[in-house]
């Protein structure tokens, strides 16, 4: 099944202005009962789903980081060691903003298409010294050997939900939801709920540079979130944490119909999910209090004017 995002390959995603680029056609099939579930990259799913749908499973997250794939003639180099004014291909405002800030000697240019198409554009032409792709996508396609460098959070934080697969279903299909619930990976669910709550409260999307990093250590969920201007010259980044330890209340009542930023996860502590969601909201409020709205408003306006 082909989606709008699959069809429009000559325009940067941030310019198309469609919130459901890679999901609308799949959700239409779900609504018409032609299918009972659809699988997405979680980062493609809006933080508010259409009425009647829910994310019934979030699978264990693959590597969420971004990867550098170098042109063969630059084998052995890294972004740090590429020549001055080398052109890097990425269609992501988030990646470009962070990397312009971190590697000011490089230039960045849009590149669209599926993984095959982008790798072909890199290998067969001289337009790009390297391209930036999701490490998870390269691994799932069996092309990990093309990874020249993995970008850690100090260089480039990832997109909300990146690296996780999500299964969407009709919210009232109790049997389907119950069947899919065993696929939920608890830590991934809690991390992604926090990330999605952060993005939703910021009113962000692919038309503005918003980045995150999450981890769970010793039952503490850490969320780092950031917003940037398009050129990376301005940025705000903060980290907050919360406990996601299981509640002492036993047995805990989890409402099957409760969604948290579109996710239904009835077999995972509702209290922990609530705290994860609140963490995302609290971090967004902190950044907004420091001027994030102004940065994102200008970024959106400049992107629209490009």
KOLLO-905557 format. One record per residue (C-alpha): residue in three letters; x, y, z. Coordinates in steps of 0.25 Angstrom, whole numbers. Each point is the difference from the previous one (the first is absolute). Example, Ala and Ser with C-alpha at 12.3 -4.5 7.8 and 13.67 -1.06 7.14 Angstrom:
<rec><resn>ALA</resn><X>49</X><Y>-18</Y><Z>31</Z></rec>
<rec><resn>SER</resn><X>6</X><Y>14</Y><Z>-2</Z></rec>
! end
This chain:
<rec><resn>UNK</resn><X>0</X><Y>0</Y><Z>0</Z></rec>
<rec><resn>UNK</resn><X>6</X><Y>14</Y><Z>-4</Z></rec>
<rec><resn>UNK</resn><X>-2</X><Y>12</Y><Z>8</Z></rec>
<rec><resn>UNK</resn><X>1</X><Y>15</Y><Z>-3</Z></rec>
<rec><resn>UNK</resn><X>14</X><Y>1</Y><Z>6</Z></rec>
<rec><resn>UNK</resn><X>4</X><Y>-12</Y><Z>-9</Z></rec>
<rec><resn>UNK</resn><X>-5</X><Y>7</Y><Z>-13</Z></rec>
<rec><resn>UNK</resn><X>5</X><Y>14</Y><Z>2</Z></rec>
<rec><resn>UNK</resn><X>15</X><Y>-1</Y><Z>-2</Z></rec>
<rec><resn>UNK</resn><X>4</X><Y>13</Y><Z>-5</Z></rec>
<rec><resn>UNK</resn><X>-3</X><Y>9</Y><Z>12</Z></rec>
<rec><resn>UNK</resn><X>6</X><Y>0</Y><Z>14</Z></rec>
<rec><resn>UNK</resn><X>-10</X><Y>-6</Y><Z>10</Z></rec>
<rec><resn>UNK</resn><X>1</X><Y>13</Y><Z>8</Z></rec>
<rec><resn>UNK</resn><X>-6</X><Y>8</Y><Z>-12</Z></rec>
<rec><resn>UNK</resn><X>-12</X><Y>-10</Y><Z>-3</Z></rec>
<rec><resn>UNK</resn><X>-8</X><Y>5</Y><Z>13</Z></rec>
<rec><resn>UNK</resn><X>-7</X><Y>-13</Y><Z>1</Z></rec>
<rec><resn>UNK</resn><X>-1</X><Y>-6</Y><Z>14</Z></rec>
<rec><resn>UNK</resn><X>-3</X><Y>-14</Y><Z>-4</Z></rec>
<rec><resn>UNK</resn><X>9</X><Y>-2</Y><Z>-12</Z></rec>
<rec><resn>UNK</resn><X>3</X><Y>-15</Y><Z>2</Z></rec>
<rec><resn>UNK</resn><X>-12</X><Y>-4</Y><Z>8</Z></rec>
<rec><resn>UNK</resn><X>-13</X><Y>6</Y><Z>-7</Z></rec>
<rec><resn>UNK</resn><X>-2</X><Y>-11</Y><Z>-11</Z></rec>
<rec><resn>UNK</resn><X>3</X><Y>-11</Y><Z>11</Z></rec>
<rec><resn>UNK</resn><X>-10</X><Y>6</Y><Z>9</Z></rec>
<rec><resn>UNK</resn><X>-11</X><Y>1</Y><Z>-11</Z></rec>
<rec><resn>UNK</resn><X>2</X><Y>-15</Y><Z>-2</Z></rec>
<rec><resn>UNK</resn><X>-1</X><Y>-3</Y><Z>15</Z></rec>
<rec><resn>UNK</resn><X>-13</X><Y>9</Y><Z>1</Z></rec>
<rec><resn>UNK</resn><X>-6</X><Y>-8</Y><Z>-12</Z></rec>
<rec><resn>UNK</resn><X>3</X><Y>-13</Y><Z>7</Z></rec>
<rec><resn>UNK</resn><X>8</X><Y>-4</Y><Z>-11</Z></rec>
<rec><resn>UNK</resn><X>12</X><Y>-3</Y><Z>10</Z></rec>
<rec><resn>UNK</resn><X>0</X><Y>-2</Y><Z>15</Z></rec>
<rec><resn>UNK</resn><X>13</X><Y>6</Y><Z>3</Z></rec>
<rec><resn>UNK</resn><X>11</X><Y>8</Y><Z>-7</Z></rec>
<rec><resn>UNK</resn><X>15</X><Y>1</Y><Z>4</Z></rec>
<rec><resn>UNK</resn><X>7</X><Y>13</Y><Z>0</Z></rec>
<rec><resn>UNK</resn><X>13</X><Y>7</Y><Z>3</Z></rec>
<rec><resn>UNK</resn><X>-5</X><Y>6</Y><Z>13</Z></rec>
<rec><resn>UNK</resn><X>7</X><Y>13</Y><Z>-4</Z></rec>
<rec><resn>UNK</resn><X>-9</X><Y>1</Y><Z>-12</Z></rec>
<rec><resn>UNK</resn><X>-13</X><Y>0</Y><Z>9</Z></rec>
<rec><resn>UNK</resn><X>-5</X><Y>14</Y><Z>5</Z></rec>
<rec><resn>UNK</resn><X>-1</X><Y>2</Y><Z>15</Z></rec>
<rec><resn>UNK</resn><X>-15</X><Y>1</Y><Z>-1</Z></rec>
<rec><resn>UNK</resn><X>-7</X><Y>-12</Y><Z>-8</Z></rec>
<rec><resn>UNK</resn><X>-13</X><Y>1</Y><Z>-8</Z></rec>
<rec><resn>UNK</resn><X>-12</X><Y>-3</Y><Z>9</Z></rec>
<rec><resn>UNK</resn><X>-3</X><Y>-15</Y><Z>1</Z></rec>
<rec><resn>UNK</resn><X>15</X><Y>-5</Y><Z>-2</Z></rec>
<rec><resn>UNK</resn><X>11</X><Y>-3</Y><Z>10</Z></rec>
<rec><resn>UNK</resn><X>14</X><Y>-5</Y><Z>1</Z></rec>
<rec><resn>UNK</resn><X>-2</X><Y>-14</Y><Z>5</Z></rec>
<rec><resn>UNK</resn><X>14</X><Y>-4</Y><Z>1</Z></rec>
<rec><resn>UNK</resn><X>14</X><Y>7</Y><Z>0</Z></rec>
<rec><resn>UNK</resn><X>11</X><Y>-11</Y><Z>-2</Z></rec>
<rec><resn>UNK</resn><X>14</X><Y>0</Y><Z>6</Z></rec>
<rec><resn>UNK</resn><X>8</X><Y>12</Y><Z>-6</Z></rec>
<rec><resn>UNK</resn><X>11</X><Y>-2</Y><Z>-10</Z></rec>
<rec><resn>UNK</resn><X>12</X><Y>9</Y><Z>1</Z></rec>
<rec><resn>UNK</resn><X>-7</X><Y>14</Y><Z>0</Z></rec>
<rec><resn>UNK</resn><X>13</X><Y>8</Y><Z>-5</Z></rec>
<rec><resn>UNK</resn><X>3</X><Y>6</Y><Z>-13</Z></rec>
<rec><resn>UNK</resn><X>11</X><Y>-6</Y><Z>-9</Z></rec>
<rec><resn>UNK</resn><X>9</X><Y>6</Y><Z>-10</Z></rec>
<rec><resn>UNK</resn><X>2</X><Y>-7</Y><Z>-13</Z></rec>
<rec><resn>UNK</resn><X>12</X><Y>6</Y><Z>-8</Z></rec>
<rec><resn>UNK</resn><X>2</X><Y>0</Y><Z>-15</Z></rec>
<rec><resn>UNK</resn><X>10</X><Y>-11</Y><Z>-4</Z></rec>
<rec><resn>UNK</resn><X>11</X><Y>10</Y><Z>-3</Z></rec>
<rec><resn>UNK</resn><X>0</X><Y>5</Y><Z>15</Z></rec>
<rec><resn>UNK</resn><X>1</X><Y>-14</Y><Z>6</Z></rec>
<rec><resn>UNK</resn><X>7</X><Y>1</Y><Z>13</Z></rec>
<rec><resn>UNK</resn><X>-4</X><Y>14</Y><Z>3</Z></rec>
<rec><resn>UNK</resn><X>-10</X><Y>6</Y><Z>10</Z></rec>
<rec><resn>UNK</resn><X>-9</X><Y>13</Y><Z>0</Z></rec>
<rec><resn>UNK</resn><X>12</X><Y>6</Y><Z>8</Z></rec>
<rec><resn>UNK</resn><X>10</X><Y>-3</Y><Z>-11</Z></rec>
<rec><resn>UNK</resn><X>-8</X><Y>2</Y><Z>-13</Z></rec>
<rec><resn>UNK</resn><X>6</X><Y>12</Y><Z>-8</Z></rec>
<rec><resn>UNK</resn><X>-6</X><Y>14</Y><Z>2</Z></rec>
<rec><resn>UNK</resn><X>-13</X><Y>3</Y><Z>-7</Z></rec>
<rec><resn>UNK</resn><X>-3</X><Y>-15</Y><Z>-2</Z></rec>
<rec><resn>UNK</resn><X>-15</X><Y>-2</Y><Z>-3</Z></rec>
<rec><resn>UNK</resn><X>-8</X><Y>-9</Y><Z>9</Z></rec>
<rec><resn>UNK</resn><X>-13</X><Y>-6</Y><Z>-4</Z></rec>
<rec><resn>UNK</resn><X>-12</X><Y>0</Y><Z>10</Z></rec>
<rec><resn>UNK</resn><X>-15</X><Y>4</Y><Z>-2</Z></rec>
<rec><resn>UNK</resn><X>-1</X><Y>2</Y><Z>16</Z></rec>
<rec><resn>UNK</resn><X>0</X><Y>14</Y><Z>5</Z></rec>
<rec><resn>UNK</resn><X>3</X><Y>-6</Y><Z>14</Z></rec>
<rec><resn>UNK</resn><X>13</X><Y>-7</Y><Z>-5</Z></rec>
<rec><resn>UNK</resn><X>4</X><Y>12</Y><Z>-9</Z></rec>
<rec><resn>UNK</resn><X>-2</X><Y>10</Y><Z>12</Z></rec>
<rec><resn>UNK</resn><X>9</X><Y>-8</Y><Z>10</Z></rec>
<rec><resn>UNK</resn><X>10</X><Y>-4</Y><Z>-10</Z></rec>
<rec><resn>UNK</resn><X>2</X><Y>14</Y><Z>-5</Z></rec>
<rec><resn>UNK</resn><X>2</X><Y>4</Y><Z>14</Z></rec>
<rec><resn>UNK</resn><X>10</X><Y>-11</Y><Z>3</Z></rec>
<rec><resn>UNK</resn><X>7</X><Y>0</Y><Z>-14</Z></rec>
<rec><resn>UNK</resn><X>0</X><Y>14</Y><Z>-5</Z></rec>
<rec><resn>UNK</resn><X>10</X><Y>-4</Y><Z>-11</Z></rec>
<rec><resn>UNK</resn><X>-10</X><Y>-8</Y><Z>-7</Z></rec>
<rec><resn>UNK</resn><X>-12</X><Y>3</Y><Z>-9</Z></rec>
<rec><resn>UNK</resn><X>-14</X><Y>-7</Y><Z>0</Z></rec>
<rec><resn>UNK</resn><X>-9</X><Y>-2</Y><Z>-11</Z></rec>
<rec><resn>UNK</resn><X>-14</X><Y>-7</Y><Z>-1</Z></rec>
<rec><resn>UNK</resn><X>0</X><Y>-15</Y><Z>-5</Z></rec>
<rec><resn>UNK</resn><X>-13</X><Y>-8</Y><Z>-2</Z></rec>
<rec><resn>UNK</resn><X>-4</X><Y>-14</Y><Z>-4</Z></rec>
<rec><resn>UNK</resn><X>0</X><Y>-14</Y><Z>7</Z></rec>
<rec><resn>UNK</resn><X>13</X><Y>-5</Y><Z>5</Z></rec>
<rec><resn>UNK</resn><X>4</X><Y>-7</Y><Z>-13</Z></rec>
<rec><resn>UNK</resn><X>-2</X><Y>13</Y><Z>-8</Z></rec>
<rec><resn>UNK</resn><X>8</X><Y>9</Y><Z>10</Z></rec>
<rec><resn>UNK</resn><X>11</X><Y>-10</Y><Z>0</Z></rec>
<rec><resn>UNK</resn><X>0</X><Y>-1</Y><Z>-15</Z></rec>
<rec><resn>UNK</resn><X>1</X><Y>16</Y><Z>-1</Z></rec>
<rec><resn>UNK</resn><X>12</X><Y>0</Y><Z>10</Z></rec>
<rec><resn>UNK</resn><X>7</X><Y>-11</Y><Z>-7</Z></rec>
<rec><resn>UNK</resn><X>-2</X><Y>3</Y><Z>-15</Z></rec>
<rec><resn>UNK</resn><X>1</X><Y>15</Y><Z>0</Z></rec>
<rec><resn>UNK</resn><X>10</X><Y>10</Y><Z>6</Z></rec>
<rec><resn>UNK</resn><X>-11</X><Y>9</Y><Z>7</Z></rec>
<rec><resn>UNK</resn><X>2</X><Y>-5</Y><Z>14</Z></rec>
<rec><resn>UNK</resn><X>12</X><Y>-3</Y><Z>8</Z></rec>
<rec><resn>UNK</resn><X>-9</X><Y>-8</Y><Z>10</Z></rec>
<rec><resn>UNK</resn><X>-14</X><Y>-2</Y><Z>4</Z></rec>
<rec><resn>UNK</resn><X>-7</X><Y>-1</Y><Z>13</Z></rec>
<rec><resn>UNK</resn><X>-10</X><Y>-11</Y><Z>3</Z></rec>
<rec><resn>UNK</resn><X>-6</X><Y>-7</Y><Z>11</Z></rec>
<rec><resn>UNK</resn><X>9</X><Y>-11</Y><Z>5</Z></rec>
<rec><resn>UNK</resn><X>-13</X><Y>-9</Y><Z>3</Z></rec>
<rec><resn>UNK</resn><X>-4</X><Y>1</Y><Z>-15</Z></rec>
<rec><resn>UNK</resn><X>14</X><Y>-5</Y><Z>-4</Z></rec>
<rec><resn>UNK</resn><X>0</X><Y>-11</Y><Z>9</Z></rec>
<rec><resn>UNK</resn><X>-14</X><Y>-5</Y><Z>-3</Z></rec>
<rec><resn>UNK</resn><X>4</X><Y>0</Y><Z>-15</Z></rec>
<rec><resn>UNK</resn><X>12</X><Y>-8</Y><Z>3</Z></rec>
<rec><resn>UNK</resn><X>9</X><Y>12</Y><Z>-4</Z></rec>
<rec><resn>UNK</resn><X>8</X><Y>2</Y><Z>13</Z></rec>
<rec><resn>UNK</resn><X>13</X><Y>-1</Y><Z>-8</Z></rec>
<rec><resn>UNK</resn><X>-3</X><Y>13</Y><Z>-6</Z></rec>
<rec><resn>UNK</resn><X>1</X><Y>7</Y><Z>13</Z></rec>
<rec><resn>UNK</resn><X>12</X><Y>9</Y><Z>1</Z></rec>
<rec><resn>UNK</resn><X>-3</X><Y>7</Y><Z>13</Z></rec>
<rec><resn>UNK</resn><X>-11</X><Y>0</Y><Z>10</Z></rec>
<rec><resn>UNK</resn><X>-4</X><Y>13</Y><Z>5</Z></rec>
<rec><resn>UNK</resn><X>-1</X><Y>0</Y><Z>16</Z></rec>
<rec><resn>UNK</resn><X>-9</X><Y>10</Y><Z>7</Z></rec>
<rec><resn>UNK</resn><X>12</X><Y>10</Y><Z>2</Z></rec>
<rec><resn>UNK</resn><X>0</X><Y>2</Y><Z>-15</Z></rec>
<rec><resn>UNK</resn><X>-14</X><Y>-3</Y><Z>-4</Z></rec>
<rec><resn>UNK</resn><X>-12</X><Y>-4</Y><Z>8</Z></rec>
<rec><resn>UNK</resn><X>-11</X><Y>-8</Y><Z>-6</Z></rec>
<rec><resn>UNK</resn><X>-15</X><Y>2</Y><Z>-4</Z></rec>
<rec><resn>UNK</resn><X>-11</X><Y>-3</Y><Z>9</Z></rec>
<rec><resn>UNK</resn><X>-3</X><Y>-15</Y><Z>-1</Z></rec>
<rec><resn>UNK</resn><X>12</X><Y>-3</Y><Z>-10</Z></rec>
<rec><resn>UNK</resn><X>4</X><Y>-14</Y><Z>0</Z></rec>
<rec><resn>UNK</resn><X>-13</X><Y>-6</Y><Z>5</Z></rec>
<rec><resn>UNK</resn><X>-11</X><Y>-7</Y><Z>-8</Z></rec>
<rec><resn>UNK</resn><X>-15</X><Y>2</Y><Z>4</Z></rec>
<rec><resn>UNK</resn><X>-12</X><Y>-8</Y><Z>-3</Z></rec>
<rec><resn>UNK</resn><X>-13</X><Y>8</Y><Z>-2</Z></rec>
<rec><resn>UNK</resn><X>-14</X><Y>-6</Y><Z>1</Z></rec>
<rec><resn>UNK</resn><X>-14</X><Y>4</Y><Z>2</Z></rec>
<rec><resn>UNK</resn><X>-2</X><Y>5</Y><Z>15</Z></rec>
<rec><resn>UNK</resn><X>-12</X><Y>-8</Y><Z>2</Z></rec>
<rec><resn>UNK</resn><X>5</X><Y>-13</Y><Z>-5</Z></rec>
<rec><resn>UNK</resn><X>2</X><Y>-7</Y><Z>14</Z></rec>
<rec><resn>UNK</resn><X>5</X><Y>-13</Y><Z>-6</Z></rec>
<rec><resn>UNK</resn><X>10</X><Y>6</Y><Z>-9</Z></rec>
<rec><resn>UNK</resn><X>5</X><Y>9</Y><Z>11</Z></rec>
<rec><resn>UNK</resn><X>1</X><Y>-11</Y><Z>10</Z></rec>
<rec><resn>UNK</resn><X>8</X><Y>-8</Y><Z>-11</Z></rec>
<rec><resn>UNK</resn><X>9</X><Y>11</Y><Z>-3</Z></rec>
<rec><resn>UNK</resn><X>3</X><Y>4</Y><Z>15</Z></rec>
<rec><resn>UNK</resn><X>10</X><Y>-11</Y><Z>2</Z></rec>
<rec><resn>UNK</resn><X>9</X><Y>7</Y><Z>-11</Z></rec>
<rec><resn>UNK</resn><X>2</X><Y>12</Y><Z>9</Z></rec>
<rec><resn>UNK</resn><X>14</X><Y>2</Y><Z>5</Z></rec>
<rec><resn>UNK</resn><X>-2</X><Y>8</Y><Z>13</Z></rec>
<rec><resn>UNK</resn><X>13</X><Y>8</Y><Z>0</Z></rec>
<rec><resn>UNK</resn><X>-2</X><Y>4</Y><Z>-14</Z></rec>
<rec><resn>UNK</resn><X>-15</X><Y>4</Y><Z>3</Z></rec>
<rec><resn>UNK</resn><X>4</X><Y>9</Y><Z>11</Z></rec>
<rec><resn>UNK</resn><X>11</X><Y>7</Y><Z>-7</Z></rec>
<rec><resn>UNK</resn><X>-9</X><Y>2</Y><Z>-12</Z></rec>
<rec><resn>UNK</resn><X>-12</X><Y>5</Y><Z>8</Z></rec>
<rec><resn>UNK</resn><X>10</X><Y>11</Y><Z>6</Z></rec>
<rec><resn>UNK</resn><X>5</X><Y>4</Y><Z>-13</Z></rec>
<rec><resn>UNK</resn><X>-13</X><Y>1</Y><Z>-7</Z></rec>
<rec><resn>UNK</resn><X>-6</X><Y>8</Y><Z>12</Z></rec>
<rec><resn>UNK</resn><X>12</X><Y>9</Y><Z>-1</Z></rec>
<rec><resn>UNK</resn><X>-3</X><Y>2</Y><Z>-15</Z></rec>
<rec><resn>UNK</resn><X>-15</X><Y>2</Y><Z>1</Z></rec>
<rec><resn>UNK</resn><X>1</X><Y>10</Y><Z>11</Z></rec>
<rec><resn>UNK</resn><X>11</X><Y>8</Y><Z>-9</Z></rec>
<rec><resn>UNK</resn><X>-10</X><Y>-1</Y><Z>-12</Z></rec>
<rec><resn>UNK</resn><X>12</X><Y>-5</Y><Z>-8</Z></rec>
<rec><resn>UNK</resn><X>1</X><Y>-9</Y><Z>-12</Z></rec>
<rec><resn>UNK</resn><X>9</X><Y>-2</Y><Z>-12</Z></rec>
<rec><resn>UNK</resn><X>-1</X><Y>15</Y><Z>-4</Z></rec>
<rec><resn>UNK</resn><X>8</X><Y>4</Y><Z>12</Z></rec>
<rec><resn>UNK</resn><X>13</X><Y>-5</Y><Z>6</Z></rec>
<rec><resn>UNK</resn><X>-3</X><Y>-8</Y><Z>13</Z></rec>
<rec><resn>UNK</resn><X>9</X><Y>-11</Y><Z>5</Z></rec>
<rec><resn>UNK</resn><X>0</X><Y>-9</Y><Z>12</Z></rec>
<rec><resn>UNK</resn><X>8</X><Y>-11</Y><Z>7</Z></rec>
<rec><resn>UNK</resn><X>-6</X><Y>-9</Y><Z>11</Z></rec>
<rec><resn>UNK</resn><X>6</X><Y>-11</Y><Z>9</Z></rec>
<rec><resn>UNK</resn><X>-5</X><Y>-8</Y><Z>12</Z></rec>
<rec><resn>UNK</resn><X>10</X><Y>-3</Y><Z>11</Z></rec>
<rec><resn>UNK</resn><X>-3</X><Y>-6</Y><Z>14</Z></rec>
<rec><resn>UNK</resn><X>-15</X><Y>3</Y><Z>-2</Z></rec>
<rec><resn>UNK</resn><X>2</X><Y>14</Y><Z>-4</Z></rec>
<rec><resn>UNK</resn><X>-4</X><Y>5</Y><Z>-14</Z></rec>
<rec><resn>UNK</resn><X>9</X><Y>11</Y><Z>-5</Z></rec>
<rec><resn>UNK</resn><X>-5</X><Y>9</Y><Z>-11</Z></rec>
<rec><resn>UNK</resn><X>8</X><Y>10</Y><Z>-7</Z></rec>
<rec><resn>UNK</resn><X>-7</X><Y>9</Y><Z>-10</Z></rec>
<rec><resn>UNK</resn><X>5</X><Y>12</Y><Z>-9</Z></rec>
<rec><resn>UNK</resn><X>-5</X><Y>10</Y><Z>-10</Z></rec>
<rec><resn>UNK</resn><X>8</X><Y>7</Y><Z>-11</Z></rec>
<rec><resn>UNK</resn><X>-1</X><Y>11</Y><Z>-10</Z></rec>
<rec><resn>UNK</resn><X>1</X><Y>-5</Y><Z>-14</Z></rec>
<rec><resn>UNK</resn><X>15</X><Y>4</Y><Z>-1</Z></rec>
<rec><resn>UNK</resn><X>3</X><Y>-6</Y><Z>13</Z></rec>
<rec><resn>UNK</resn><X>5</X><Y>14</Y><Z>5</Z></rec>
<rec><resn>UNK</resn><X>-10</X><Y>0</Y><Z>11</Z></rec>
<rec><resn>UNK</resn><X>-4</X><Y>-12</Y><Z>9</Z></rec>
<rec><resn>UNK</resn><X>-6</X><Y>-4</Y><Z>14</Z></rec>
<rec><resn>UNK</resn><X>3</X><Y>-13</Y><Z>6</Z></rec>
<rec><resn>UNK</resn><X>-4</X><Y>-5</Y><Z>14</Z></rec>
<rec><resn>UNK</resn><X>0</X><Y>-14</Y><Z>7</Z></rec>
<rec><resn>UNK</resn><X>-11</X><Y>-4</Y><Z>11</Z></rec>
<rec><resn>UNK</resn><X>-2</X><Y>-14</Y><Z>6</Z></rec>
<rec><resn>UNK</resn><X>-11</X><Y>-7</Y><Z>7</Z></rec>
<rec><resn>UNK</resn><X>-2</X><Y>-14</Y><Z>7</Z></rec>
<rec><resn>UNK</resn><X>-7</X><Y>-11</Y><Z>-8</Z></rec>
<rec><resn>UNK</resn><X>1</X><Y>-10</Y><Z>11</Z></rec>
<rec><resn>UNK</resn><X>-12</X><Y>-9</Y><Z>1</Z></rec>
<rec><resn>UNK</resn><X>-11</X><Y>6</Y><Z>9</Z></rec>
<rec><resn>UNK</resn><X>-1</X><Y>-6</Y><Z>14</Z></rec>
<rec><resn>UNK</resn><X>-15</X><Y>-1</Y><Z>-2</Z></rec>
<rec><resn>UNK</resn><X>-4</X><Y>-15</Y><Z>-4</Z></rec>
<rec><resn>UNK</resn><X>-7</X><Y>-4</Y><Z>-8</Z></rec>
<rec><resn>UNK</resn><X>0</X><Y>13</Y><Z>-8</Z></rec>
<rec><resn>UNK</resn><X>-12</X><Y>3</Y><Z>-8</Z></rec>
<rec><resn>UNK</resn><X>4</X><Y>4</Y><Z>-14</Z></rec>
<rec><resn>UNK</resn><X>-11</X><Y>5</Y><Z>-9</Z></rec>
<rec><resn>UNK</resn><X>0</X><Y>-7</Y><Z>-13</Z></rec>
<rec><resn>UNK</resn><X>-6</X><Y>12</Y><Z>-7</Z></rec>
<rec><resn>UNK</resn><X>10</X><Y>11</Y><Z>5</Z></rec>
<rec><resn>UNK</resn><X>9</X><Y>5</Y><Z>-11</Z></rec>
<rec><resn>UNK</resn><X>13</X><Y>8</Y><Z>4</Z></rec>
<rec><resn>UNK</resn><X>5</X><Y>8</Y><Z>-12</Z></rec>
<rec><resn>UNK</resn><X>-7</X><Y>-11</Y><Z>-9</Z></rec>
<rec><resn>UNK</resn><X>5</X><Y>-12</Y><Z>7</Z></rec>
<rec><resn>UNK</resn><X>-8</X><Y>-11</Y><Z>7</Z></rec>
<rec><resn>UNK</resn><X>8</X><Y>-9</Y><Z>9</Z></rec>
<rec><resn>UNK</resn><X>-9</X><Y>-7</Y><Z>10</Z></rec>
<rec><resn>UNK</resn><X>11</X><Y>-10</Y><Z>5</Z></rec>
<rec><resn>UNK</resn><X>10</X><Y>11</Y><Z>3</Z></rec>
<rec><resn>UNK</resn><X>-2</X><Y>8</Y><Z>14</Z></rec>
<rec><resn>UNK</resn><X>-9</X><Y>11</Y><Z>-3</Z></rec>
<rec><resn>UNK</resn><X>6</X><Y>8</Y><Z>11</Z></rec>
<rec><resn>UNK</resn><X>14</X><Y>-1</Y><Z>-7</Z></rec>
<rec><resn>UNK</resn><X>-7</X><Y>4</Y><Z>-13</Z></rec>
<rec><resn>UNK</resn><X>-6</X><Y>12</Y><Z>6</Z></rec>
<rec><resn>UNK</resn><X>14</X><Y>5</Y><Z>6</Z></rec>
<rec><resn>UNK</resn><X>6</X><Y>-2</Y><Z>-13</Z></rec>
<rec><resn>UNK</resn><X>-10</X><Y>8</Y><Z>-7</Z></rec>
<rec><resn>UNK</resn><X>1</X><Y>11</Y><Z>11</Z></rec>
<rec><resn>UNK</resn><X>15</X><Y>0</Y><Z>-2</Z></rec>
<rec><resn>UNK</resn><X>-1</X><Y>4</Y><Z>-15</Z></rec>
<rec><resn>UNK</resn><X>-10</X><Y>11</Y><Z>3</Z></rec>
<rec><resn>UNK</resn><X>8</X><Y>5</Y><Z>12</Z></rec>
<rec><resn>UNK</resn><X>13</X><Y>1</Y><Z>-9</Z></rec>
<rec><resn>UNK</resn><X>-8</X><Y>7</Y><Z>-11</Z></rec>
<rec><resn>UNK</resn><X>-5</X><Y>10</Y><Z>10</Z></rec>
<rec><resn>UNK</resn><X>14</X><Y>3</Y><Z>4</Z></rec>
<rec><resn>UNK</resn><X>5</X><Y>2</Y><Z>-14</Z></rec>
<rec><resn>UNK</resn><X>-12</X><Y>9</Y><Z>-3</Z></rec>
<rec><resn>UNK</resn><X>3</X><Y>8</Y><Z>12</Z></rec>
<rec><resn>UNK</resn><X>14</X><Y>3</Y><Z>-5</Z></rec>
<rec><resn>UNK</resn><X>-5</X><Y>4</Y><Z>-14</Z></rec>
<rec><resn>UNK</resn><X>-2</X><Y>-13</Y><Z>-8</Z></rec>
<rec><resn>UNK</resn><X>-13</X><Y>5</Y><Z>-6</Z></rec>
<rec><resn>UNK</resn><X>7</X><Y>12</Y><Z>-6</Z></rec>
<rec><resn>UNK</resn><X>11</X><Y>-9</Y><Z>-6</Z></rec>
<rec><resn>UNK</resn><X>-10</X><Y>-10</Y><Z>-6</Z></rec>
<rec><resn>UNK</resn><X>-9</X><Y>11</Y><Z>-5</Z></rec>
<rec><resn>UNK</resn><X>11</X><Y>7</Y><Z>-8</Z></rec>
<rec><resn>UNK</resn><X>5</X><Y>-14</Y><Z>-5</Z></rec>
<rec><resn>UNK</resn><X>-14</X><Y>-3</Y><Z>-5</Z></rec>
<rec><resn>UNK</resn><X>-1</X><Y>13</Y><Z>-7</Z></rec>
<rec><resn>UNK</resn><X>14</X><Y>-1</Y><Z>-7</Z></rec>
<rec><resn>UNK</resn><X>-3</X><Y>-14</Y><Z>-4</Z></rec>
<rec><resn>UNK</resn><X>-13</X><Y>4</Y><Z>-6</Z></rec>
<rec><resn>UNK</resn><X>7</X><Y>11</Y><Z>-8</Z></rec>
<rec><resn>UNK</resn><X>11</X><Y>-8</Y><Z>-6</Z></rec>
! end
